[in-house]
Amino acid sequence: MNKFLPHITYVDEAFAKEIPTNPLAFLRQLTGLTIFDVKGVDKTRTRVITTLIHGNEPSGMIALHQWLLAKVIPAVNIRFVICNPEAANLLPEFSHRYLHAAQDLNRFFDLKKESDSGIHRRAKQIMDAVSEVNPEAIIDLHNTSGSSPAFGVSISDSDKVLDLISLFTNKVILTGLNVGAIMEQDFSAPIVTIECGGATELFSHQIAIDGINRFTNREVIFDHHAAQVDIHRFPCRVELKQDVTLGFGDYALLTADITVRTDIEKLNNQLTAAGELIGWYNKNNELPLTAKDEQGAEQLCNLLTLQNGCIYTKQSLQLFMATTKLDIANNDCLFYATIESSFFHDKS
């Protein structure tokens, strides 16, 4: 069985001379949690970037590879933490989200629930690697599960958080949902997750490359760009109930309890109006879904409605992270949704 390797590899600038020009060759050199430290012009400050928490989300890794090849001298010290190369190296590369089935590393950073398992130890190692440099800011780079524009995710709408997000994108989900992600942890510094867009889209890699360049090259990153960020508040996490069979199709499938339309991912790109068809369910009059808000209250009846075996949006929604990947939909969620929640940040 594949295991998280217990050791940590620390690498300094000298490694840049040996970096292969192919990103897959670079990935294959990484045998466990790997930390790259690059000294900046100002050596009194450090910024941290974590990436590859999910092995099938390559944009942050590709951007880091490009950045290292360019031999950049950053404005301040930069620490890159490559979190889960073991999963990314499972063949074919960048196709496995987890090292172990249904064990999502980004659900194990709440150390109050720590155990002696390998995945908990890895989460603690990552937390320690971030904390030990006392960073002034932390970016956690991801890709969305399906095709999607880029957006940030945060538990705070402070100006510093929104300034960080504005380096990559102008959209953010402000969430109070607690799932054990690294973004939810307290590092005494602003931390944001950046979802760069779909894992297979070149545009997503460019979002990561451009954002990393801004994050590392600018002497000042908290420069009052917060007002440019469009905030979507109060997301609900739409999940399947236990023992429900899911399928994706253009009509109700006989082989599935609930069928979701095959082009659901396109709804990530737009505000979805009330009455939009989402899928089909014919078993009874109660949808086998749950949609909890930040307080744990059930909100499904406010999001979706079932009429004559068809599932429709009940009001205008913004969907995020909608996916047609069965393993993610089954083990994580179908999508996140906010209700009429697009506001422009204004503290004037």
C-alpha positions in Angstrom: 0.0 0.0 0.0 1.2 3.5 -0.8 2.2 5.5 2.3 3.0 9.1 3.1 6.8 9.2 3.5 7.8 10.4 7.0 10.8 12.5 6.0 10.8 16.1 4.8 13.2 17.4 2.1 14.4 21.0 2.5 15.9 22.5 -0.7 17.6 25.9 -1.1 18.5 27.9 -4.2 21.4 25.6 -5.2 18.8 23.1 -6.4 17.8 25.5 -9.2 20.9 24.4 -11.2 19.6 20.9 -11.3 15.9 21.5 -12.1 14.8 19.6 -15.3 13.0 21.7 -17.9 10.1 19.2 -18.0 7.6 19.6 -15.1 6.9 15.8 -15.0 10.6 15.1 -14.7 10.7 17.7 -11.9 7.7 16.0 -10.1 9.4 12.6 -10.3 12.3 14.0 -8.3 10.0 14.7 -5.3 9.7 11.7 -3.1 7.8 13.2 -0.2 6.9 16.5 1.5 9.3 19.0 -0.2 10.1 22.5 0.9 11.9 25.1 -1.3 13.4 28.1 0.5 14.4 31.0 -1.7 16.1 34.1 -0.1 14.7 37.5 -1.1 16.0 41.0 -1.2 14.4 41.7 2.2 15.5 38.8 4.3 13.5 39.9 7.4 10.1 38.8 5.9 8.8 35.5 4.5 5.8 34.6 2.4 4.6 31.0 2.0 2.9 29.2 -0.9 1.5 25.7 -0.4 0.5 23.5 -3.4 -0.3 20.0 -4.5 -2.4 19.2 -1.4 -4.4 17.3 -4.0 -2.4 15.3 -6.4 -4.7 16.0 -9.4 -4.4 19.8 -9.2 -1.2 20.7 -11.0 -1.4 24.4 -11.7 0.5 25.5 -8.5 3.2 22.9 -9.2 3.6 23.9 -12.8 3.8 27.6 -11.8 6.4 26.8 -9.1 8.4 24.8 -11.7 8.4 27.8 -14.1 9.3 30.2 -11.3 12.3 28.1 -10.2 13.5 27.8 -13.7 13.4 31.6 -14.1 15.8 31.9 -11.1 13.9 34.8 -9.6 15.3 36.8 -6.7 12.0 37.6 -4.9 11.2 40.8 -2.9 11.2 38.8 0.4 12.0 35.3 1.4 9.7 32.7 -0.2 8.9 29.2 1.1 7.2 26.8 -1.2 5.6 23.7 0.4 4.8 20.9 -2.0 2.4 18.9 0.1 1.5 15.6 -1.5 3.8 14.6 -4.4 3.2 11.0 -3.6 -0.4 11.2 -4.9 0.6 13.3 -7.9 3.2 10.7 -8.8 0.7 7.8 -9.0 0.4 6.9 -12.6 -0.7 8.5 -14.7 0.7 11.6 -13.1 -1.6 14.3 -11.8 -4.6 12.1 -12.0 -5.0 10.9 -8.4 -6.5 13.4 -5.9 -5.6 11.3 -2.9 -2.8 8.9 -1.9 -5.4 6.6 -0.2 -9.0 6.2 -1.5 -11.3 8.9 -0.1 -8.7 10.3 2.3 -8.5 13.9 1.3 -5.5 15.6 2.9 -7.3 18.9 2.9 -9.7 17.6 5.5 -7.1 16.7 8.1 -5.6 20.1 9.1 -7.7 20.5 12.3 -5.1 19.2 14.7 -7.6 19.0 17.5 -8.7 15.8 15.8 -5.1 14.6 15.3 -4.3 10.9 15.4 -1.2 8.8 14.7 -2.2 8.1 11.1 0.1 9.0 8.2 -2.3 11.5 6.8 -2.6 13.4 10.2 1.2 13.4 10.5 1.6 14.8 7.0 -1.0 17.6 7.8 1.0 18.4 11.0 4.3 18.5 9.1 2.8 21.0 6.6 1.4 23.1 9.4 4.7 23.2 11.1 6.5 24.0 7.8 4.3 27.1 7.4 4.4 28.2 11.0 8.1 27.9 11.6 9.0 30.9 9.2 6.4 33.2 10.8 5.0 34.2 7.4 3.5 37.6 6.6 1.1 35.9 4.1 0.1 32.4 2.9 -1.3 31.3 -0.4 -2.7 27.8 -0.9 -3.0 26.9 -4.6 -5.6 24.5 -6.0 -7.5 23.6 -9.1 -11.3 23.3 -9.3 -12.8 19.8 -9.7 -14.4 20.7 -13.0 -14.1 23.5 -15.6 -14.4 26.8 -13.9 -13.1 30.3 -13.7 -10.6 31.2 -11.0 -11.8 32.3 -7.5 -10.5 32.6 -4.0 -11.8 31.1 -0.8 -11.4 32.6 2.7 -13.0 32.6 6.1 -12.2 36.3 6.4 -13.1 39.4 4.4 -10.3 41.6 5.9 -8.6 44.0 3.5 -5.3 42.0 3.7 -7.1 38.8 2.7 -8.9 40.4 -0.2 -5.6 42.1 -1.3 -4.0 38.6 -1.5 -6.9 37.3 -3.5 -6.7 40.2 -5.9 -3.2 39.1 -6.9 -4.8 36.1 -8.6 -8.5 36.8 -9.2 -11.3 39.2 -8.5 -13.8 36.7 -7.1 -14.0 35.1 -3.6 -16.2 32.8 -1.7 -16.4 34.0 1.9 -17.2 30.8 3.9 -17.8 29.7 7.5 -18.0 26.1 6.6 -15.4 24.0 8.5 -14.1 20.9 6.7 -10.6 20.7 8.1 -8.8 22.6 5.3 -5.5 24.3 5.8 -7.2 27.7 4.9 -9.3 27.4 8.1 -6.3 27.2 10.4 -4.7 30.1 12.4 -1.2 31.0 11.4 -1.4 34.6 12.8 -1.2 35.7 9.2 -3.7 36.1 6.3 -4.2 32.9 4.4 -6.3 32.3 1.3 -7.0 29.4 -1.0 -6.9 30.2 -4.7 -8.8 27.9 -7.0 -7.0 28.6 -10.3 -9.7 27.0 -12.5 -9.9 23.5 -14.1 -6.9 21.3 -13.8 -6.5 20.6 -17.5 -6.9 24.2 -18.7 -3.9 26.2 -19.8 -5.5 29.4 -18.5 -5.5 27.9 -15.0 -1.8 27.4 -15.1 -1.3 31.0 -16.3 -3.4 32.3 -13.4 -1.1 30.5 -11.0 2.1 31.7 -12.8 1.0 35.3 -13.0 -0.3 35.3 -9.4 2.9 33.8 -8.0 4.9 36.4 -9.8 2.9 39.2 -8.2 3.0 37.5 -4.8 6.8 37.0 -4.9 8.0 40.1 -6.8 6.1 42.9 -5.1 7.7 44.5 -2.1 4.2 45.5 -0.9 1.3 43.1 -1.4 -1.2 44.7 1.0 -1.9 47.7 -1.2 -5.6 48.3 -1.0 -6.9 46.4 -4.0 -9.6 44.8 -1.8 -12.3 46.9 -3.3 -11.8 45.1 -6.6 -12.9 41.8 -5.2 -16.4 40.5 -5.8 -17.5 38.6 -2.6 -20.0 35.7 -2.7 -21.2 35.0 0.8 -22.8 32.1 2.8 -22.1 29.1 0.6 -24.0 25.9 1.1 -22.3 22.5 0.4 -24.6 20.3 -1.6 -23.9 16.6 -1.0 -25.4 13.2 -1.7 -27.1 11.4 1.2 -25.6 8.1 2.3 -26.0 5.1 -0.1 -27.3 7.1 -3.0 -26.2 6.1 -6.5 -25.2 9.1 -8.7 -24.9 9.3 -12.5 -24.4 11.9 -15.1 -26.5 12.0 -18.2 -28.7 13.9 -20.6 -31.8 12.2 -19.2 -32.7 10.2 -16.1 -30.5 7.1 -16.0 -32.0 3.7 -14.9 -28.7 2.8 -13.3 -28.7 5.8 -10.9 -30.9 7.0 -8.1 -30.2 10.6 -9.0 -28.9 11.9 -12.4 -27.1 15.2 -12.8 -26.9 16.8 -16.2 -23.6 16.2 -18.1 -22.9 19.8 -18.6 -23.3 20.9 -15.0 -19.8 22.4 -15.0 -20.8 25.2 -17.3 -22.9 26.6 -14.5 -19.7 27.4 -12.6 -19.2 30.2 -15.2 -22.5 32.1 -14.7 -25.2 33.2 -12.3 -27.8 30.4 -12.6 -31.4 31.7 -12.7 -34.4 30.2 -10.9 -35.9 27.3 -12.8 -32.7 26.0 -14.3 -32.7 22.2 -14.8 -30.1 20.5 -12.7 -31.0 16.8 -13.0 -33.5 14.1 -12.4 -34.9 12.0 -9.5 -37.9 9.7 -9.7 -37.8 7.5 -6.6 -40.0 9.6 -4.3 -40.9 13.2 -3.5 -37.8 14.0 -1.3 -34.5 14.7 -2.9 -31.6 12.4 -1.6 -29.4 15.5 -1.0 -28.3 17.6 1.8 -27.2 21.3 1.7 -25.9 22.6 5.0 -25.1 26.2 5.6 -22.4 27.5 7.9 -24.5 27.0 11.0 -25.2 23.4 10.0 -28.9 24.2 9.1 -30.4 22.4 6.2 -31.0 24.7 3.2 -31.8 22.3 0.4 -35.4 23.5 0.2 -34.2 27.0 -0.5 -31.8 25.9 -3.3 -33.5 23.2 -5.3 -37.0 21.9 -6.0 -38.3 18.6 -7.4 -41.1 18.8 -10.0 -42.4 15.8 -12.0 -39.1 14.0 -11.5 -36.9 17.0 -12.6 -34.6 18.9 -10.3 -34.7 22.7 -10.7 -33.0 25.7 -9.0 -35.5 27.3 -6.7 -33.9 30.8 -7.0 -30.9 32.5 -8.5 -27.7 30.7 -7.5 -24.0 31.0 -8.1 -22.6 27.5 -8.3 -18.9 26.8 -7.5 -16.9 23.6 -7.9 -19.7 21.7 -9.8 -18.1 18.6 -11.2 -18.8 15.5 -13.3 -16.0 13.5 -11.6 -17.9 10.6 -9.8 -15.3 10.0 -7.1 -15.2 13.7 -6.0 -19.0 14.1 -6.2 -19.5 10.9 -4.2 -16.7 11.4 -1.6 -16.8 15.2 -1.3 -19.7 17.2 -2.7 -21.7 17.9 -5.9 -21.1 21.6 -5.7 -21.2 24.7 -3.5 -23.9 27.3 -4.0 -24.6 30.8 -2.8 -28.0 32.5 -2.9 -28.0 35.9 -4.6 -24.7 36.5 -2.9 -22.6 38.6 -5.2 -21.5 41.8 -3.5 -18.7 44.2 -4.3 -16.6 44.8 -1.3 -16.9 48.4 -0.1 -15.5 49.8 3.1 -15.5 53.4 2.1 
